[in-house]
């Protein structure tokens, strides 16, 4: 069984419903690209997640997870940025 490999080695499955016209269009697009529909959809979702603005993510987390509003020490902030590959660790 093939599964998507992520940076942390964990992947998740999600059953989704796709309208018939979208299914046909994406199937044709995948075929013209020489890939499978599954791989095309995975790539689209990965690209969308990569393009999310950090401010957008923070706004959602701050409103839905109020515990996230606790200020970090400089060491905690540095460790977080290093782990996430952001800030000076890009």
Beta strands, then each sheet from edge to edge (+ up, - down):
end
